[in-house]
Amino acid sequence: MNRLQNKIAIVTGAGSGIGRAMAEVFAKEGAKVIVADYKAESGQETVENIVTSGGQAEFAQTDVSKSNEVEAMIKIAVEKFGGLDILVNNAGVALMADLASTTDEIWQKTIDVDLKGVFLGVKFAVPEMEKRGKGKIINTASIAGLVGFQGITAYCAAKGGVVNMTKELALDLASKKINVNAIAPGVIKTAMTTDILKDPKMAEGMLVQTPIGRLGEPEDIAYAALYLASDESDFVTGHTLVVDGGWIAK
Ligand SMILES: NC(=O)c1ccc[n+]([C@@H]2O[C@H](COP(=O)([O-])OP(=O)(O)OC[C@H]3O[C@@H](n4cnc5c(N)ncnc54)[C@H](O)[C@@H]3O)[C@@H](O)[C@H]2O)c1
């Protein structure tokens, strides 16, 4: 029996990296997946990957920072597949800027996508999950939401906000049998980290910080999300699952 058989899931930021791996793993485990991303081409590519492998997926072009687009994304899940069981608020941006170089625009963009995007996703998903009698919400935070990372002021603020909002939402929604959890990835090899990892010194520095001796793959995060999306985690809520090769265990 597949772990997400007959479940309907939305994964935001699923055109690339961690979100794409989550969408593909969920589909392999039997879920019908709405692939949401603001970029159409890469989102469609994820849908094609899933369909070619025998899974079910549809694309929803969505900017997660826009209320009306998030509302429309939830409607697409209902119209195409009949409801919503699982929402992964995964879309995110990491704009490298320390305190001095964080402009109003960088601050606003980061908070809008990385923090408000999560809030909007939950807000519009809950009424549909209530109709199903239960639901699973997973927010992609970061270890930069649990400890300070120099040089990314707004990102640390947004991800720290995601970690604590996850706890508040878990309390708010527990009586509705909606579990809300977060995942805090360490350094994962995706488009987000390509530029940093191109610099051999930076790549070596990241590796040295990772006790397990390798950097993360998107699938490392996707399998953590699979657990939190499945019925196996029904008693887990308000938790942030760290998946970082031991980076912050030190
Ligand atoms: N890669 C890492 O090392 C790492 C570490 C910790 C946390 N994360 C988090 O993981 C999540 C996924 O990142 P990734 O590494 O896969 O990066 P990525 O750049 O490969 O993927 C991010 C995806 O989000 C989409 N996106 C960006 N802004 C959007 C918006 N406004 N609306 C809808 N979609 C939008 C992009 O188009 C892209 O497909 C992010 O929340 C990121 O902060 C990544």
The ligand as an ORCA input file, in Angstrom:
! r2SCAN-3c Opt
* xyz 0 1
  N      18.625     24.674     -0.662
  C      18.890     24.838      0.615
  O      20.038     24.690      1.057
  C      17.791     25.196      1.579
  C      18.093     25.175      2.949
  C      17.100     25.492      3.851
  C      15.832     25.818      3.412
  N      15.565     25.842      2.071
  C      14.209     26.200      1.687
  O      13.684     25.197      0.858
  C      12.679     25.744      0.004
  C      12.923     25.317     -1.419
  O      14.165     25.829     -1.848
  P      15.114     25.117     -2.925
  O      16.433     24.948     -2.288
  O      14.425     23.954     -3.521
  O      15.273     26.312     -3.953
  P      14.916     26.440     -5.515
  O      15.332     27.820     -5.870
  O      15.484     25.286     -6.254
  O      13.329     26.322     -5.537
  C      12.485     27.341     -5.077
  C      11.226     27.318     -5.921
  O      10.321     28.288     -5.402
  C       9.763     29.004     -6.490
  N       9.323     30.326     -6.030
  C      10.089     31.381     -5.647
  N       9.305     32.424     -5.350
  C       8.015     32.036     -5.519
  C       6.760     32.654     -5.360
  N       6.654     33.934     -4.972
  N       5.642     31.934     -5.611
  C       5.727     30.651     -6.032
  N       6.893     30.005     -6.218
  C       8.026     30.691     -5.957
  C      10.872     29.078     -7.524
  O      10.372     29.348     -8.827
  C      11.484     27.698     -7.401
  O      10.861     26.759     -8.253
  C      12.742     27.263      0.224
  O      11.727     27.650      1.122
  C      14.100     27.460      0.852
  O      14.176     28.626      1.628
  C      16.520     25.544      1.154
*
